C-alpha cells in the first residue's frame, strides 16, 4: 500500500500529546463523590464499566487516526509489464504511369496495388506512413502521418489523371520519398517503391537516388509488378471515340530495381499476380516489425473508504456509549 499524500501522516504524532493530556487529566480529576475515606470501598467488586471507562477516549483516538490516514489517501498498486511499440517511418512510392492500366492484374495493376497497399497500411497502426506517386514527374500524395484513415482515403483517390503518366521517372519518385522520410523521428526508415517500367524520365538517376538513401540509412524495397507476357493497352481514341489498342512488350528493368535495393540494404521482389503481390507485402511486414520496449505500468486504486467508514463508526460508537452505559454523572 502507498499513500498519495504521505505528508499528512506526520499528524499522527499529535496522538502522543493527546494521550499524555488524557492521563494527566485523569490523575487531576476530582472524585464525583466526596467522602472522608475511600478505604471502605476497596473491598467492593469492580464494575465492568470501570474497565471500559477509557474506551471512549480510545474511540476518539482511533477516529482521529483514521481521518489522518484518509487525508493521506492510501492507494493499492496493481503493477504489470506493458509492451509499448516504437513505430517506424514508411513511404509507399507508387508508379501511376499509363502502363499501370494493364489488366493482367484484376481489375488492373494500379487498382490491385492500391488494394494490397491499403491492407498493408491497416496492419501497421503504430507506424508513420506517407505516400508518393510518380509518372513523368513525382509528388507527395500524403506526408507521413499516423492518421491512417486520412491516408487510406487519399490512397483510394489515386487515378491516372493525377499526373502525366506517359513516362516513368523512378529516380524522381525515390528522391521525393527520401525528402519526406529523412526528417522522420523513427530510428528505422523504409521506402517501398513499386513500378512496372524502367526509368525513362526525370533529372535524377535511380542509382544516384539509391546512394543518397544509403547515406541516410534508409532501406529501399523495390517491387517489380507485371507479367512477362506482352500486353495490350489503350494508347488513345479515334475520331469516333473508340479506344485505340496497342500491343506493348514488358519494360520492367529488374536489374535497376535489384541494384537500388542492394545499395540501400533492402530487397527486390517480383510480383506477377495480385496474390504474389499480397505475399510480398506480407513478407515486408514481417521483416519490418516494430521494435518492442517493455516498461512498468502501475494502476492505482483508492483505498480510503475502509478507513473513512472506521472513523465514522468509531465516532458514532463514542457518542452512543457516552450517552448511555458510559455516561458521566455531573460532579
Secondary structure, DSSP 8 states (H G I E B T S, - for coil): -EETTGGGGGGGGHHHHHHHHHHHHHHH---SS--S-SGGGTTS---HHHHTTTHHHHHHHHHHHHHHHHHT-EEEEEEEEEEEEE--EEEEEEE-SGGGG-TTSSS-HHHHHHHHHHHHHHT-TTSEEEEEEESSSEEEEEEEES-HHHHHHHHHT--TTSS--SS--HHHHHHHHHHHHTT-SSS-EEEEEEESS---SSSS-HHHHHHHHHHHT-EEEEEEES-SS-EEEEEEE-TTS-EEEEEE-----HHHHHHHHHHHT--EEEESSHHHHHHHHHHHHHHT--EEEEEEEEEEEE--HHHHHHHHHHHHHHHHHHHTTT-----
